[in-house]
Amino acid sequence: MNAAWHEANPMPKNPTLDQRIAWHLGHAAHCACRPVPVKLAEEMRRRGVVVPKLSR
């Protein structure tokens, strides 16, 4: 887990769907300690956004 990234990039309070998607894309690029939640990944696919995979 990239604790420094998490500390510098908290999820906004009451995030919009767009904010959640943006946060999870950044998270996958810099930390990826967990996958994108299933329902959010489904919405990302509907929008044509590539859902990042965990690289472990």
PDBQT receptor file of N, H, CA, C and O in Angstrom, charges set to zero:
ATOM      1  N   MET A   1       0.851  -1.183   0.000  1.00  0.00    +0.000 N 
ATOM      2  CA  MET A   1       0.000   0.000   0.000  1.00  0.00    +0.000 C 
ATOM      3  C   MET A   1       0.894   1.243   0.000  1.00  0.00    +0.000 C 
ATOM      4  O   MET A   1       1.903   1.303   0.703  1.00  0.00    +0.000 OA
ATOM      5  N   ASN A   2       0.509   2.201  -0.782  1.00  0.00    +0.000 N 
ATOM      6  H   ASN A   2      -0.310   2.152  -1.353  1.00  0.00    +0.000 HD
ATOM      7  CA  ASN A   2       1.232   3.463  -0.871  1.00  0.00    +0.000 C 
ATOM      8  C   ASN A   2       0.572   4.450   0.090  1.00  0.00    +0.000 C 
ATOM      9  O   ASN A   2      -0.289   5.236  -0.307  1.00  0.00    +0.000 OA
ATOM     10  N   ALA A   3       0.981   4.402   1.344  1.00  0.00    +0.000 N 
ATOM     11  H   ALA A   3       1.681   3.764   1.666  1.00  0.00    +0.000 HD
ATOM     12  CA  ALA A   3       0.370   5.236   2.385  1.00  0.00    +0.000 C 
ATOM     13  C   ALA A   3       0.518   6.719   2.081  1.00  0.00    +0.000 C 
ATOM     14  O   ALA A   3      -0.394   7.498   2.360  1.00  0.00    +0.000 OA
ATOM     15  N   ALA A   4       1.643   7.119   1.518  1.00  0.00    +0.000 N 
ATOM     16  H   ALA A   4       2.384   6.486   1.292  1.00  0.00    +0.000 HD
ATOM     17  CA  ALA A   4       1.851   8.534   1.196  1.00  0.00    +0.000 C 
ATOM     18  C   ALA A   4       0.826   9.006   0.166  1.00  0.00    +0.000 C 
ATOM     19  O   ALA A   4       0.289  10.108   0.279  1.00  0.00    +0.000 OA
ATOM     20  N   TRP A   5       0.554   8.162  -0.847  1.00  0.00    +0.000 N 
ATOM     21  H   TRP A   5       0.991   7.267  -0.940  1.00  0.00    +0.000 HD
ATOM     22  CA  TRP A   5      -0.443   8.548  -1.857  1.00  0.00    +0.000 C 
ATOM     23  C   TRP A   5      -1.817   8.674  -1.215  1.00  0.00    +0.000 C 
ATOM     24  O   TRP A   5      -2.537   9.639  -1.470  1.00  0.00    +0.000 OA
ATOM     25  N   HIS A   6      -2.182   7.703  -0.384  1.00  0.00    +0.000 N 
ATOM     26  H   HIS A   6      -1.597   6.919  -0.177  1.00  0.00    +0.000 HD
ATOM     27  CA  HIS A   6      -3.488   7.746   0.285  1.00  0.00    +0.000 C 
ATOM     28  C   HIS A   6      -3.634   8.993   1.144  1.00  0.00    +0.000 C 
ATOM     29  O   HIS A   6      -4.694   9.620   1.155  1.00  0.00    +0.000 OA
ATOM     30  N   GLU A   7      -2.577   9.355   1.862  1.00  0.00    +0.000 N 
ATOM     31  H   GLU A   7      -1.717   8.845   1.853  1.00  0.00    +0.000 HD
ATOM     32  CA  GLU A   7      -2.640  10.536   2.718  1.00  0.00    +0.000 C 
ATOM     33  C   GLU A   7      -2.799  11.812   1.903  1.00  0.00    +0.000 C 
ATOM     34  O   GLU A   7      -3.533  12.719   2.294  1.00  0.00    +0.000 OA
ATOM     35  N   ALA A   8      -2.113  11.876   0.777  1.00  0.00    +0.000 N 
ATOM     36  H   ALA A   8      -1.516  11.139   0.459  1.00  0.00    +0.000 HD
ATOM     37  CA  ALA A   8      -2.167  13.076  -0.068  1.00  0.00    +0.000 C 
ATOM     38  C   ALA A   8      -3.415  13.139  -0.945  1.00  0.00    +0.000 C 
ATOM     39  O   ALA A   8      -3.736  14.198  -1.485  1.00  0.00    +0.000 OA
ATOM     40  N   ASN A   9      -4.123  12.016  -1.092  1.00  0.00    +0.000 N 
ATOM     41  H   ASN A   9      -3.862  11.156  -0.653  1.00  0.00    +0.000 HD
ATOM     42  CA  ASN A   9      -5.268  11.953  -2.010  1.00  0.00    +0.000 C 
ATOM     43  C   ASN A   9      -6.479  11.287  -1.370  1.00  0.00    +0.000 C 
ATOM     44  O   ASN A   9      -6.894  10.210  -1.798  1.00  0.00    +0.000 OA
ATOM     45  N   PRO A  10      -7.044  11.914  -0.357  1.00  0.00    +0.000 N 
ATOM     46  CA  PRO A  10      -8.226  11.290   0.254  1.00  0.00    +0.000 C 
ATOM     47  C   PRO A  10      -9.417  11.354  -0.697  1.00  0.00    +0.000 C 
ATOM     48  O   PRO A  10      -9.536  12.270  -1.511  1.00  0.00    +0.000 OA
ATOM     49  N   MET A  11     -10.286  10.367  -0.576  1.00  0.00    +0.000 N 
ATOM     50  H   MET A  11     -10.189   9.623   0.084  1.00  0.00    +0.000 HD
ATOM     51  CA  MET A  11     -11.531  10.388  -1.345  1.00  0.00    +0.000 C 
ATOM     52  C   MET A  11     -12.348  11.569  -0.816  1.00  0.00    +0.000 C 
ATOM     53  O   MET A  11     -12.473  11.722   0.399  1.00  0.00    +0.000 OA
ATOM     54  N   PRO A  12     -12.909  12.412  -1.697  1.00  0.00    +0.000 N 
ATOM     55  CA  PRO A  12     -13.734  13.525  -1.225  1.00  0.00    +0.000 C 
ATOM     56  C   PRO A  12     -14.946  13.024  -0.430  1.00  0.00    +0.000 C 
ATOM     57  O   PRO A  12     -15.430  11.913  -0.647  1.00  0.00    +0.000 OA
ATOM     58  N   LYS A  13     -15.421  13.855   0.484  1.00  0.00    +0.000 N 
ATOM     59  H   LYS A  13     -15.028  14.757   0.661  1.00  0.00    +0.000 HD
ATOM     60  CA  LYS A  13     -16.652  13.515   1.203  1.00  0.00    +0.000 C 
ATOM     61  C   LYS A  13     -17.813  13.614   0.230  1.00  0.00    +0.000 C 
ATOM     62  O   LYS A  13     -17.904  14.562  -0.550  1.00  0.00    +0.000 OA
ATOM     63  N   ASN A  14     -18.696  12.632   0.281  1.00  0.00    +0.000 N 
ATOM     64  H   ASN A  14     -18.623  11.862   0.914  1.00  0.00    +0.000 HD
ATOM     65  CA  ASN A  14     -19.859  12.585  -0.610  1.00  0.00    +0.000 C 
ATOM     66  C   ASN A  14     -19.462  12.813  -2.073  1.00  0.00    +0.000 C 
ATOM     67  O   ASN A  14     -19.971  13.733  -2.712  1.00  0.00    +0.000 OA
ATOM     68  N   PRO A  15     -18.560  11.985  -2.606  1.00  0.00    +0.000 N 
ATOM     69  CA  PRO A  15     -18.070  12.209  -3.966  1.00  0.00    +0.000 C 
ATOM     70  C   PRO A  15     -19.143  11.943  -5.012  1.00  0.00    +0.000 C 
ATOM     71  O   PRO A  15     -20.020  11.096  -4.842  1.00  0.00    +0.000 OA
ATOM     72  N   THR A  16     -19.035  12.701  -6.100  1.00  0.00    +0.000 N 
ATOM     73  H   THR A  16     -18.322  13.388  -6.238  1.00  0.00    +0.000 HD
ATOM     74  CA  THR A  16     -19.888  12.436  -7.250  1.00  0.00    +0.000 C 
ATOM     75  C   THR A  16     -19.357  11.177  -7.937  1.00  0.00    +0.000 C 
ATOM     76  O   THR A  16     -18.256  10.718  -7.630  1.00  0.00    +0.000 OA
ATOM     77  N   LEU A  17     -20.116  10.636  -8.838  1.00  0.00    +0.000 N 
ATOM     78  H   LEU A  17     -21.010  11.008  -9.087  1.00  0.00    +0.000 HD
ATOM     79  CA  LEU A  17     -19.671   9.460  -9.581  1.00  0.00    +0.000 C 
ATOM     80  C   LEU A  17     -18.396   9.781 -10.369  1.00  0.00    +0.000 C 
ATOM     81  O   LEU A  17     -17.477   8.965 -10.422  1.00  0.00    +0.000 OA
ATOM     82  N   ASP A  18     -18.343  10.953 -10.971  1.00  0.00    +0.000 N 
ATOM     83  H   ASP A  18     -19.090  11.616 -10.928  1.00  0.00    +0.000 HD
ATOM     84  CA  ASP A  18     -17.145  11.350 -11.715  1.00  0.00    +0.000 C 
ATOM     85  C   ASP A  18     -15.929  11.447 -10.797  1.00  0.00    +0.000 C 
ATOM     86  O   ASP A  18     -14.835  11.036 -11.182  1.00  0.00    +0.000 OA
ATOM     87  N   GLN A  19     -16.105  11.987  -9.585  1.00  0.00    +0.000 N 
ATOM     88  H   GLN A  19     -16.994  12.321  -9.272  1.00  0.00    +0.000 HD
ATOM     89  CA  GLN A  19     -15.009  12.082  -8.621  1.00  0.00    +0.000 C 
ATOM     90  C   GLN A  19     -14.543  10.694  -8.184  1.00  0.00    +0.000 C 
ATOM     91  O   GLN A  19     -13.344  10.461  -8.032  1.00  0.00    +0.000 OA
ATOM     92  N   ARG A  20     -15.475   9.785  -7.986  1.00  0.00    +0.000 N 
ATOM     93  H   ARG A  20     -16.449   9.975  -8.110  1.00  0.00    +0.000 HD
ATOM     94  CA  ARG A  20     -15.105   8.421  -7.595  1.00  0.00    +0.000 C 
ATOM     95  C   ARG A  20     -14.294   7.747  -8.683  1.00  0.00    +0.000 C 
ATOM     96  O   ARG A  20     -13.286   7.097  -8.407  1.00  0.00    +0.000 OA
ATOM     97  N   ILE A  21     -14.741   7.906  -9.934  1.00  0.00    +0.000 N 
ATOM     98  H   ILE A  21     -15.560   8.435 -10.158  1.00  0.00    +0.000 HD
ATOM     99  CA  ILE A  21     -14.010   7.306 -11.052  1.00  0.00    +0.000 C 
ATOM    100  C   ILE A  21     -12.602   7.889 -11.119  1.00  0.00    +0.000 C 
ATOM    101  O   ILE A  21     -11.627   7.144 -11.232  1.00  0.00    +0.000 OA
ATOM    102  N   ALA A  22     -12.490   9.205 -11.052  1.00  0.00    +0.000 N 
ATOM    103  H   ALA A  22     -13.281   9.809 -10.961  1.00  0.00    +0.000 HD
ATOM    104  CA  ALA A  22     -11.174   9.853 -11.122  1.00  0.00    +0.000 C 
ATOM    105  C   ALA A  22     -10.267   9.387  -9.982  1.00  0.00    +0.000 C 
ATOM    106  O   ALA A  22      -9.085   9.120 -10.199  1.00  0.00    +0.000 OA
ATOM    107  N   TRP A  23     -10.815   9.289  -8.772  1.00  0.00    +0.000 N 
ATOM    108  H   TRP A  23     -11.776   9.505  -8.596  1.00  0.00    +0.000 HD
ATOM    109  CA  TRP A  23     -10.012   8.857  -7.624  1.00  0.00    +0.000 C 
ATOM    110  C   TRP A  23      -9.503   7.436  -7.843  1.00  0.00    +0.000 C 
ATOM    111  O   TRP A  23      -8.326   7.159  -7.618  1.00  0.00    +0.000 OA
ATOM    112  N   HIS A  24     -10.369   6.548  -8.274  1.00  0.00    +0.000 N 
ATOM    113  H   HIS A  24     -11.326   6.773  -8.457  1.00  0.00    +0.000 HD
ATOM    114  CA  HIS A  24      -9.971   5.153  -8.457  1.00  0.00    +0.000 C 
ATOM    115  C   HIS A  24      -8.974   4.991  -9.604  1.00  0.00    +0.000 C 
ATOM    116  O   HIS A  24      -8.108   4.118  -9.538  1.00  0.00    +0.000 OA
ATOM    117  N   LEU A  25      -9.074   5.804 -10.645  1.00  0.00    +0.000 N 
ATOM    118  H   LEU A  25      -9.777   6.513 -10.698  1.00  0.00    +0.000 HD
ATOM    119  CA  LEU A  25      -8.079   5.750 -11.713  1.00  0.00    +0.000 C 
ATOM    120  C   LEU A  25      -6.711   6.190 -11.191  1.00  0.00    +0.000 C 
ATOM    121  O   LEU A  25      -5.694   5.569 -11.498  1.00  0.00    +0.000 OA
ATOM    122  N   GLY A  26      -6.694   7.260 -10.404  1.00  0.00    +0.000 N 
ATOM    123  H   GLY A  26      -7.520   7.765 -10.154  1.00  0.00    +0.000 HD
ATOM    124  CA  GLY A  26      -5.439   7.707  -9.786  1.00  0.00    +0.000 C 
ATOM    125  C   GLY A  26      -4.895   6.669  -8.824  1.00  0.00    +0.000 C 
ATOM    126  O   GLY A  26      -3.692   6.411  -8.782  1.00  0.00    +0.000 OA
ATOM    127  N   HIS A  27      -5.786   6.083  -8.060  1.00  0.00    +0.000 N 
ATOM    128  H   HIS A  27      -6.764   6.292  -8.095  1.00  0.00    +0.000 HD
ATOM    129  CA  HIS A  27      -5.394   5.055  -7.096  1.00  0.00    +0.000 C 
ATOM    130  C   HIS A  27      -4.746   3.875  -7.800  1.00  0.00    +0.000 C 
ATOM    131  O   HIS A  27      -3.708   3.379  -7.362  1.00  0.00    +0.000 OA
ATOM    132  N   ALA A  28      -5.348   3.430  -8.877  1.00  0.00    +0.000 N 
ATOM    133  H   ALA A  28      -6.191   3.832  -9.233  1.00  0.00    +0.000 HD
ATOM    134  CA  ALA A  28      -4.796   2.288  -9.607  1.00  0.00    +0.000 C 
ATOM    135  C   ALA A  28      -3.418   2.617 -10.176  1.00  0.00    +0.000 C 
ATOM    136  O   ALA A  28      -2.557   1.740 -10.255  1.00  0.00    +0.000 OA
ATOM    137  N   ALA A  29      -3.201   3.860 -10.571  1.00  0.00    +0.000 N 
ATOM    138  H   ALA A  29      -3.900   4.573 -10.507  1.00  0.00    +0.000 HD
ATOM    139  CA  ALA A  29      -1.918   4.256 -11.151  1.00  0.00    +0.000 C 
ATOM    140  C   ALA A  29      -0.818   4.392 -10.103  1.00  0.00    +0.000 C 
ATOM    141  O   ALA A  29       0.358   4.195 -10.408  1.00  0.00    +0.000 OA
ATOM    142  N   HIS A  30      -1.197   4.732  -8.859  1.00  0.00    +0.000 N 
ATOM    143  H   HIS A  30      -2.153   4.892  -8.611  1.00  0.00    +0.000 HD
ATOM    144  CA  HIS A  30      -0.182   5.034  -7.854  1.00  0.00    +0.000 C 
ATOM    145  C   HIS A  30      -0.136   4.080  -6.670  1.00  0.00    +0.000 C 
ATOM    146  O   HIS A  30       0.843   4.084  -5.924  1.00  0.00    +0.000 OA
ATOM    147  N   CYS A  31      -1.145   3.279  -6.479  1.00  0.00    +0.000 N 
ATOM    148  H   CYS A  31      -1.941   3.276  -7.085  1.00  0.00    +0.000 HD
ATOM    149  CA  CYS A  31      -1.164   2.409  -5.308  1.00  0.00    +0.000 C 
ATOM    150  C   CYS A  31      -1.682   1.022  -5.657  1.00  0.00    +0.000 C 
ATOM    151  O   CYS A  31      -0.946   0.040  -5.569  1.00  0.00    +0.000 OA
ATOM    152  N   ALA A  32      -2.917   0.944  -6.041  1.00  0.00    +0.000 N 
ATOM    153  H   ALA A  32      -3.515   1.742  -6.112  1.00  0.00    +0.000 HD
ATOM    154  CA  ALA A  32      -3.537  -0.326  -6.425  1.00  0.00    +0.000 C 
ATOM    155  C   ALA A  32      -3.510  -1.372  -5.314  1.00  0.00    +0.000 C 
ATOM    156  O   ALA A  32      -3.237  -2.546  -5.566  1.00  0.00    +0.000 OA
ATOM    157  N   CYS A  33      -3.792  -0.947  -4.095  1.00  0.00    +0.000 N 
ATOM    158  H   CYS A  33      -4.014   0.006  -3.890  1.00  0.00    +0.000 HD
ATOM    159  CA  CYS A  33      -3.816  -1.893  -2.979  1.00  0.00    +0.000 C 
ATOM    160  C   CYS A  33      -5.105  -2.700  -2.967  1.00  0.00    +0.000 C 
ATOM    161  O   CYS A  33      -5.215  -3.691  -2.244  1.00  0.00    +0.000 OA
ATOM    162  N   ARG A  34      -6.085  -2.278  -3.766  1.00  0.00    +0.000 N 
ATOM    163  H   ARG A  34      -5.996  -1.473  -4.353  1.00  0.00    +0.000 HD
ATOM    164  CA  ARG A  34      -7.334  -3.031  -3.874  1.00  0.00    +0.000 C 
ATOM    165  C   ARG A  34      -7.953  -2.727  -5.237  1.00  0.00    +0.000 C 
ATOM    166  O   ARG A  34      -7.657  -1.696  -5.841  1.00  0.00    +0.000 OA
ATOM    167  N   PRO A  35      -8.811  -3.625  -5.720  1.00  0.00    +0.000 N 
ATOM    168  CA  PRO A  35      -9.420  -3.396  -7.038  1.00  0.00    +0.000 C 
ATOM    169  C   PRO A  35     -10.514  -2.333  -6.984  1.00  0.00    +0.000 C 
ATOM    170  O   PRO A  35     -11.000  -1.969  -5.913  1.00  0.00    +0.000 OA
ATOM    171  N   VAL A  36     -10.883  -1.850  -8.158  1.00  0.00    +0.000 N 
ATOM    172  H   VAL A  36     -10.488  -2.146  -9.027  1.00  0.00    +0.000 HD
ATOM    173  CA  VAL A  36     -12.017  -0.935  -8.290  1.00  0.00    +0.000 C 
ATOM    174  C   VAL A  36     -13.273  -1.705  -7.872  1.00  0.00    +0.000 C 
ATOM    175  O   VAL A  36     -13.456  -2.848  -8.292  1.00  0.00    +0.000 OA
ATOM    176  N   PRO A  37     -14.141  -1.100  -7.054  1.00  0.00    +0.000 N 
ATOM    177  CA  PRO A  37     -15.377  -1.799  -6.673  1.00  0.00    +0.000 C 
ATOM    178  C   PRO A  37     -16.182  -2.242  -7.898  1.00  0.00    +0.000 C 
ATOM    179  O   PRO A  37     -16.211  -1.553  -8.918  1.00  0.00    +0.000 OA
ATOM    180  N   VAL A  38     -16.823  -3.384  -7.784  1.00  0.00    +0.000 N 
ATOM    181  H   VAL A  38     -16.800  -3.944  -6.956  1.00  0.00    +0.000 HD
ATOM    182  CA  VAL A  38     -17.513  -4.008  -8.912  1.00  0.00    +0.000 C 
ATOM    183  C   VAL A  38     -18.527  -3.073  -9.560  1.00  0.00    +0.000 C 
ATOM    184  O   VAL A  38     -18.512  -2.908 -10.780  1.00  0.00    +0.000 OA
ATOM    185  N   LYS A  39     -19.399  -2.465  -8.780  1.00  0.00    +0.000 N 
ATOM    186  H   LYS A  39     -19.411  -2.599  -7.790  1.00  0.00    +0.000 HD
ATOM    187  CA  LYS A  39     -20.443  -1.596  -9.367  1.00  0.00    +0.000 C 
ATOM    188  C   LYS A  39     -19.819  -0.389 -10.072  1.00  0.00    +0.000 C 
ATOM    189  O   LYS A  39     -20.301   0.038 -11.121  1.00  0.00    +0.000 OA
ATOM    190  N   LEU A  40     -18.751   0.157  -9.497  1.00  0.00    +0.000 N 
ATOM    191  H   LEU A  40     -18.359  -0.190  -8.645  1.00  0.00    +0.000 HD
ATOM    192  CA  LEU A  40     -18.082   1.287 -10.128  1.00  0.00    +0.000 C 
ATOM    193  C   LEU A  40     -17.400   0.838 -11.419  1.00  0.00    +0.000 C 
ATOM    194  O   LEU A  40     -17.429   1.557 -12.418  1.00  0.00    +0.000 OA
ATOM    195  N   ALA A  41     -16.793  -0.332 -11.402  1.00  0.00    +0.000 N 
ATOM    196  H   ALA A  41     -16.768  -0.916 -10.591  1.00  0.00    +0.000 HD
ATOM    197  CA  ALA A  41     -16.156  -0.870 -12.612  1.00  0.00    +0.000 C 
ATOM    198  C   ALA A  41     -17.192  -1.062 -13.718  1.00  0.00    +0.000 C 
ATOM    199  O   ALA A  41     -16.910  -0.780 -14.882  1.00  0.00    +0.000 OA
ATOM    200  N   GLU A  42     -18.372  -1.533 -13.369  1.00  0.00    +0.000 N 
ATOM    201  H   GLU A  42     -18.601  -1.763 -12.423  1.00  0.00    +0.000 HD
ATOM    202  CA  GLU A  42     -19.440  -1.699 -14.361  1.00  0.00    +0.000 C 
ATOM    203  C   GLU A  42     -19.810  -0.360 -14.983  1.00  0.00    +0.000 C 
ATOM    204  O   GLU A  42     -19.992  -0.271 -16.197  1.00  0.00    +0.000 OA
ATOM    205  N   GLU A  43     -19.922   0.684 -14.162  1.00  0.00    +0.000 N 
ATOM    206  H   GLU A  43     -19.774   0.612 -13.176  1.00  0.00    +0.000 HD
ATOM    207  CA  GLU A  43     -20.266   2.021 -14.668  1.00  0.00    +0.000 C 
ATOM    208  C   GLU A  43     -19.131   2.561 -15.540  1.00  0.00    +0.000 C 
ATOM    209  O   GLU A  43     -19.379   3.189 -16.570  1.00  0.00    +0.000 OA
ATOM    210  N   MET A  44     -17.899   2.315 -15.127  1.00  0.00    +0.000 N 
ATOM    211  H   MET A  44     -17.698   1.805 -14.291  1.00  0.00    +0.000 HD
ATOM    212  CA  MET A  44     -16.759   2.763 -15.931  1.00  0.00    +0.000 C 
ATOM    213  C   MET A  44     -16.811   2.116 -17.313  1.00  0.00    +0.000 C 
ATOM    214  O   MET A  44     -16.598   2.793 -18.319  1.00  0.00    +0.000 OA
ATOM    215  N   ARG A  45     -17.089   0.822 -17.373  1.00  0.00    +0.000 N 
ATOM    216  H   ARG A  45     -17.262   0.272 -16.555  1.00  0.00    +0.000 HD
ATOM    217  CA  ARG A  45     -17.186   0.128 -18.667  1.00  0.00    +0.000 C 
ATOM    218  C   ARG A  45     -18.310   0.714 -19.512  1.00  0.00    +0.000 C 
ATOM    219  O   ARG A  45     -18.152   0.891 -20.720  1.00  0.00    +0.000 OA
ATOM    220  N   ARG A  46     -19.459   1.019 -18.872  1.00  0.00    +0.000 N 
ATOM    221  H   ARG A  46     -19.587   0.875 -17.891  1.00  0.00    +0.000 HD
ATOM    222  CA  ARG A  46     -20.578   1.629 -19.614  1.00  0.00    +0.000 C 
ATOM    223  C   ARG A  46     -20.161   2.947 -20.240  1.00  0.00    +0.000 C 
ATOM    224  O   ARG A  46     -20.630   3.307 -21.320  1.00  0.00    +0.000 OA
ATOM    225  N   ARG A  47     -19.274   3.670 -19.557  1.00  0.00    +0.000 N 
ATOM    226  H   ARG A  47     -18.892   3.378 -18.680  1.00  0.00    +0.000 HD
ATOM    227  CA  ARG A  47     -18.800   4.968 -20.049  1.00  0.00    +0.000 C 
ATOM    228  C   ARG A  47     -17.623   4.841 -21.011  1.00  0.00    +0.000 C 
ATOM    229  O   ARG A  47     -17.142   5.844 -21.537  1.00  0.00    +0.000 OA
ATOM    230  N   GLY A  48     -17.163   3.630 -21.241  1.00  0.00    +0.000 N 
ATOM    231  H   GLY A  48     -17.554   2.815 -20.814  1.00  0.00    +0.000 HD
ATOM    232  CA  GLY A  48     -16.030   3.423 -22.134  1.00  0.00    +0.000 C 
ATOM    233  C   GLY A  48     -14.686   3.669 -21.477  1.00  0.00    +0.000 C 
ATOM    234  O   GLY A  48     -13.682   3.848 -22.166  1.00  0.00    +0.000 OA
ATOM    235  N   VAL A  49     -14.657   3.681 -20.147  1.00  0.00    +0.000 N 
ATOM    236  H   VAL A  49     -15.473   3.535 -19.587  1.00  0.00    +0.000 HD
ATOM    237  CA  VAL A  49     -13.411   3.881 -19.407  1.00  0.00    +0.000 C 
ATOM    238  C   VAL A  49     -12.786   2.513 -19.150  1.00  0.00    +0.000 C 
ATOM    239  O   VAL A  49     -13.463   1.590 -18.697  1.00  0.00    +0.000 OA
ATOM    240  N   VAL A  50     -11.507   2.390 -19.438  1.00  0.00    +0.000 N 
ATOM    241  H   VAL A  50     -10.958   3.140 -19.806  1.00  0.00    +0.000 HD
ATOM    242  CA  VAL A  50     -10.804   1.140 -19.196  1.00  0.00    +0.000 C 
ATOM    243  C   VAL A  50     -10.620   0.956 -17.699  1.00  0.00    +0.000 C 
ATOM    244  O   VAL A  50     -10.075   1.825 -17.020  1.00  0.00    +0.000 OA
ATOM    245  N   VAL A  51     -11.073  -0.169 -17.197  1.00  0.00    +0.000 N 
ATOM    246  H   VAL A  51     -11.516  -0.876 -17.749  1.00  0.00    +0.000 HD
ATOM    247  CA  VAL A  51     -10.958  -0.468 -15.762  1.00  0.00    +0.000 C 
ATOM    248  C   VAL A  51      -9.570  -1.050 -15.514  1.00  0.00    +0.000 C 
ATOM    249  O   VAL A  51      -9.220  -2.088 -16.075  1.00  0.00    +0.000 OA
ATOM    250  N   PRO A  52      -8.777  -0.379 -14.671  1.00  0.00    +0.000 N 
ATOM    251  CA  PRO A  52      -7.432  -0.882 -14.403  1.00  0.00    +0.000 C 
ATOM    252  C   PRO A  52      -7.456  -2.214 -13.663  1.00  0.00    +0.000 C 
ATOM    253  O   PRO A  52      -8.327  -2.461 -12.829  1.00  0.00    +0.000 OA
ATOM    254  N   LYS A  53      -6.493  -3.062 -13.978  1.00  0.00    +0.000 N 
ATOM    255  H   LYS A  53      -5.784  -2.861 -14.655  1.00  0.00    +0.000 HD
ATOM    256  CA  LYS A  53      -6.312  -4.338 -13.287  1.00  0.00    +0.000 C 
ATOM    257  C   LYS A  53      -5.221  -4.166 -12.241  1.00  0.00    +0.000 C 
ATOM    258  O   LYS A  53      -4.318  -3.345 -12.404  1.00  0.00    +0.000 OA
ATOM    259  N   LEU A  54      -5.307  -4.936 -11.179  1.00  0.00    +0.000 N 
ATOM    260  H   LEU A  54      -6.040  -5.603 -11.047  1.00  0.00    +0.000 HD
ATOM    261  CA  LEU A  54      -4.234  -4.922 -10.181  1.00  0.00    +0.000 C 
ATOM    262  C   LEU A  54      -3.008  -5.588 -10.763  1.00  0.00    +0.000 C 
ATOM    263  O   LEU A  54      -3.107  -6.634 -11.404  1.00  0.00    +0.000 OA
ATOM    264  N   SER A  55      -1.868  -4.994 -10.545  1.00  0.00    +0.000 N 
ATOM    265  H   SER A  55      -1.787  -4.144 -10.025  1.00  0.00    +0.000 HD
ATOM    266  CA  SER A  55      -0.620  -5.596 -11.025  1.00  0.00    +0.000 C 
ATOM    267  C   SER A  55       0.206  -6.014  -9.814  1.00  0.00    +0.000 C 
ATOM    268  O   SER A  55       0.975  -5.226  -9.264  1.00  0.00    +0.000 OA
ATOM    269  N   ARG A  56       0.034  -7.247  -9.419  1.00  0.00    +0.000 N 
ATOM    270  H   ARG A  56      -0.591  -7.887  -9.866  1.00  0.00    +0.000 HD
ATOM    271  CA  ARG A  56       0.753  -7.748  -8.232  1.00  0.00    +0.000 C 
ATOM    272  C   ARG A  56       1.699  -8.823  -8.605  1.00  0.00    +0.000 C 
ATOM    273  O   ARG A  56       2.390  -9.364  -7.742  1.00  0.00    +0.000 OA
TER     274      ARG A  56
